Amino acid sequence: MLGRVRITRPARYTGGARLYDLLSGERPVYRAGRRLGIAELQLRPGARVLDVGCGTGLNFPLLLDAVGPSGALVGVDASGSMLSRARARCQSRRWSNVTLVEADAALLDAALSRSTASGLFDAALFTYSLSIIDRWQDAFAQTLCRVRPGGRIVVVDMALPVGRWRVLSPLARLACFTGGADITRAPWNLLLETTSSTTHRVVRGGHIHIGAGSRP
């Protein structure tokens, strides 16, 4: 099911949605962050999880495997084209417990209230999305309010590589520029400052950070 609100769609994720999974560097670089981040959500069968900036649904298989058929997944993205790919993924896998909401994450509360996806969630996830969202602090704050007390929230995002991995910095900058990401933003720090029982992991030579915490 797809809920809609009036938004401005990000152009770079409209024409490129069809090739995103192929060209995003998912397998060699970014899948590691997704796997570690989803593990930090500590999901159980029957859980209700919110995927903010879900894109084409690359997180969906791992999330749905964790919550099972009795759980529920709500994916939010500002790009209708990306959500079309996510919807096709759901249809091909016959996932019936996924709701897709087209919305600016900074207006998340209003978007969810107008859809069938209202209420609190057991967990919420941002993977490589807070470095792209313009009003990312608002997006994080509204998402945190949608997680039940004690529920988990995870931010997976990017920074420049460090140490001997620094030689890959030009490639990292190019990838972030192509995707419209601000590689200097470090959005996981906001999570670490506002949640409890936090963890912070760094992989891929410092390029990928995984911050996790529980809503107080």
Beta strands, then each sheet from edge to edge (+ up, - down):
strand 1: 2-4
strand 2: 48-52
strand 3: 72-77
strand 4: 98-102
strand 5: 121-127
strand 6: 147-158
strand 7: 196-203
strand 8: 208-214
sheet 1: 1+ 4+ 3+ 2+ 5+ 6+ 8- 7+
end
